[in-house]
Every structure is written in C-alpha cells, then in structure tokens.
Amino acid sequence: TEWALDINMDFDPSDNNKLYIYLASNFPDISTTTVSGWLLSIGENGSSDGIVVQKLVNGVRTTVARFGDGIFSSKPKFSIRVRRDGTGKWELAYKLPSQSIEHYSVLGTFTDSYTSSVISYGIACKYTTSNRFKFDFDNFYIGKYRNDTIPPSVDSIVTYDNNTLNVYFSEDIDKISAQTLT
C-alpha cells in the first residue's frame, strides 16, 4: 500500500502545535482510546523535529522508527510518501515543493509486520489558537504503489578535467546505472 499527501505547516512545530497522520486505524473515530493501527507524528519542542512512526495496539503507542531529524523543524512544507509491502517492509520518503513530481528522497526503512483491521485513515492537528488556520493538506492518495514512469534526463554536463565529466540528472539515479555505458 502507498499513502501520500502534501503538507504545509505555516509555523514551527512543537509539542503544542503538531500533526498526527493515522495511516491505518481500526475505528472510524481516530480519537478512540483503544484505537489500533499506524501513526505518523511531526512536532516536538526544540529543533530536531522529524517524523515519528508509531504502532498503536489498543491505544498504546510504541515508537517504531524516527526519520528526518531537523528537516521538519521550521515551517515545513513538503510531500510525504509511505509505502508498506506484503512482508511488512515500510519506506518513508519526502520531497520539497520545488522538486519534480517523481523526485522523492527516502528518509528510511524499517520492517514490522503488525497489522490490525483497517477501516479508516485520518489526520489530527494539535494547535494553539494562533496556529489553528496554518495547516494545509492536499493531494491525498491511498492505493497501490505508483511507480516512477518518467526517465531521468541530463540537466547539465560540466568538464572537471581532461579525463572527467560531471553529468547532472533531473533526479537521483543509482551509481551503477550511471556508470554503465549503453
């Protein structure tokens, strides 16, 4: 399964101003105290804000992974993509608004095969009065993996020395394919 959405938090997240994304919940009301499923959160005091992944079992939260420390600490505006395969391997990735539609950078992966019955997805925002209108969300997607169908293109070529060229591409590519002549 793939989950994706665009997020704009027009403030610096904190413990009092944070975002919860319930990727999977066994109750339609995500505020239920006995909810089970998966949760992402962004917002904490200090400047090390990352994305915290938590597993919920009967309302008990267990932190499973944490990615991107410091990336989301100052007025974060980004797209997030979460993927989970049938073996329980999870991947979290993000991209900035200035990056191409297919250009996600992987924050990290982890494996956990816990599942619960899934009947809902939801977002909860915790905020102070001054930040109540400063959350924006768009382009929600839940479904099968969407694969990159746009091949990379050469953005520029720079001569480094008599024997070396630096080739810059429109997206990240793996080192082996970049060094293989076809």
C-alpha positions as CSV (number, residue, x, y, z in Angstrom):
1,T,0.0,0.0,0.0
2,E,1.1,3.6,-0.6
3,W,0.0,6.6,1.3
4,A,0.9,10.1,0.0
5,L,-0.1,13.7,0.7
6,D,1.1,17.3,0.6
7,I,1.6,19.0,3.9
8,N,2.1,22.7,4.7
9,M,2.5,23.7,8.4
10,D,3.0,27.5,8.3
11,F,4.6,27.6,11.8
12,D,7.4,25.9,13.6
13,P,6.1,22.6,15.0
14,S,6.2,21.9,18.8
15,D,4.6,19.8,21.4
16,N,1.7,22.2,21.4
17,N,1.5,22.5,17.6
18,K,1.8,19.2,15.9
19,L,0.4,16.9,13.3
20,Y,-0.8,13.3,13.6
21,I,-1.4,11.2,10.5
22,Y,-3.3,8.0,11.1
23,L,-2.3,5.8,8.2
24,A,-4.4,2.9,9.4
25,S,-7.0,2.7,12.2
26,N,-9.4,0.0,13.2
27,F,-12.0,2.7,14.3
28,P,-13.6,5.4,12.2
29,D,-13.1,7.8,15.1
30,I,-9.3,8.1,15.4
31,S,-9.6,9.7,18.8
32,T,-10.9,6.5,20.3
33,T,-8.7,5.5,23.3
34,T,-8.5,1.8,22.2
35,V,-7.5,2.5,18.5
36,S,-5.1,0.1,16.8
37,G,-3.1,0.8,13.7
38,W,-0.2,3.0,12.5
39,L,0.5,6.7,13.2
40,L,3.0,9.3,12.0
41,S,3.6,12.5,14.0
42,I,5.5,15.7,13.3
43,G,6.1,18.2,16.1
44,E,8.1,18.5,19.3
45,N,10.0,21.1,21.3
46,G,13.4,22.1,20.0
47,S,14.8,22.0,16.5
48,S,15.1,18.2,15.9
49,D,11.6,17.7,14.5
50,G,11.4,14.6,12.4
51,I,8.8,12.1,11.5
52,V,8.0,9.6,14.3
53,V,6.4,6.3,13.3
54,Q,4.3,4.7,16.0
55,K,2.4,1.4,16.2
56,L,-0.9,1.6,18.1
57,V,-2.2,-1.5,19.8
58,N,-5.4,-1.0,21.8
59,G,-4.5,2.7,22.3
60,V,-0.9,2.0,23.5
61,R,1.6,3.8,21.3
62,T,5.0,2.3,20.6
63,T,7.6,4.3,18.7
64,V,9.0,2.0,15.9
65,A,11.1,4.4,13.9
66,R,12.1,8.0,13.6
67,F,13.4,9.7,10.4
68,G,14.5,13.1,9.2
69,D,15.6,14.8,12.4
70,G,15.7,18.6,11.9
71,I,14.2,18.5,8.4
72,F,10.7,19.5,9.6
73,S,11.5,22.0,12.3
74,S,10.9,25.3,10.5
75,K,7.6,25.9,8.7
76,P,7.6,22.5,7.0
77,K,6.1,22.4,3.5
78,F,6.6,19.0,1.8
79,S,5.1,15.9,0.3
80,I,5.3,12.6,2.1
81,R,5.1,9.1,0.7
82,V,4.8,6.0,2.9
83,R,4.9,2.5,1.4
84,R,4.3,-0.9,3.0
85,D,4.7,-4.1,1.2
86,G,3.2,-7.5,2.0
87,T,6.2,-8.6,4.1
88,G,5.9,-5.6,6.5
89,K,8.7,-3.6,5.0
90,W,8.0,0.1,5.3
91,E,9.6,3.0,3.5
92,L,9.2,6.7,4.2
93,A,10.1,9.3,1.7
94,Y,9.6,13.1,1.1
95,K,10.1,15.8,-1.4
96,L,10.1,19.6,-1.4
97,P,7.6,21.6,-3.5
98,S,10.4,22.7,-5.8
99,Q,11.3,19.0,-6.7
100,S,9.7,17.2,-9.6
101,I,6.6,15.1,-9.1
102,E,8.5,11.9,-9.1
103,H,11.5,13.0,-7.0
104,Y,11.2,11.6,-3.5
105,S,14.1,11.2,-1.2
106,V,14.0,8.1,1.1
107,L,14.2,9.1,4.7
108,G,14.5,5.5,5.9
109,T,13.0,2.0,6.1
110,F,12.0,-0.5,8.8
111,T,10.3,-3.8,9.0
112,D,7.3,-4.6,11.2
113,S,4.6,-7.0,10.1
114,Y,1.9,-5.9,12.7
115,T,-1.5,-5.5,11.1
116,S,-4.9,-4.7,12.5
117,S,-8.2,-4.4,10.8
118,V,-8.2,-1.2,8.8
119,I,-11.3,0.8,8.3
120,S,-10.1,4.4,8.3
121,Y,-7.4,7.0,7.7
122,G,-7.3,10.3,9.4
123,I,-5.4,13.5,10.3
124,A,-5.5,15.2,13.7
125,C,-3.9,18.6,14.4
126,K,-2.9,19.8,17.8
127,Y,-2.6,23.6,17.8
128,T,-2.6,26.8,19.8
129,T,-5.2,29.4,18.8
130,S,-2.7,31.4,16.7
131,N,-1.9,28.4,14.5
132,R,-5.4,27.0,14.0
133,F,-5.6,28.1,10.4
134,K,-2.0,27.3,9.5
135,F,-2.3,23.6,8.5
136,D,-2.9,22.9,4.8
137,F,-3.2,19.4,3.1
138,D,-3.7,18.4,-0.5
139,N,-3.3,15.6,-3.0
140,F,-4.2,12.7,-0.7
141,Y,-3.5,9.3,-2.1
142,I,-4.0,5.8,-0.7
143,G,-3.7,2.8,-3.0
144,K,-1.3,0.7,-5.0
145,Y,2.3,1.8,-5.4
146,R,2.7,4.5,-8.0
147,N,6.0,3.9,-9.8
148,D,8.3,6.5,-11.4
149,T,7.5,6.3,-15.1
150,I,9.5,9.4,-16.2
151,P,13.1,8.5,-17.1
152,P,15.8,10.8,-15.8
153,S,17.2,13.4,-18.2
154,V,20.5,15.1,-18.3
155,D,20.3,18.6,-16.8
156,S,23.9,19.6,-17.5
157,I,27.4,18.4,-18.2
158,V,30.4,20.0,-16.7
159,T,34.0,19.3,-17.6
160,Y,36.0,18.5,-14.5
161,D,39.4,17.9,-16.1
162,N,40.8,16.3,-19.3
163,N,39.5,12.9,-18.4
164,T,36.4,13.5,-16.3
165,L,32.9,14.9,-16.9
166,N,30.3,15.6,-14.2
167,V,26.8,14.7,-15.5
168,Y,23.9,16.1,-13.6
169,F,20.5,14.4,-13.9
170,S,16.9,15.6,-13.3
171,E,16.5,13.0,-10.5
172,D,18.6,10.7,-8.3
173,I,19.9,7.7,-10.1
174,D,21.8,4.7,-8.8
175,K,25.6,4.8,-9.2
176,I,25.9,1.5,-11.2
177,S,23.5,2.5,-13.9
178,A,25.1,6.0,-14.1
179,Q,28.5,4.5,-14.8
180,T,27.3,1.9,-17.3
181,L,27.6,2.9,-21.0
182,T,24.9,1.5,-23.2
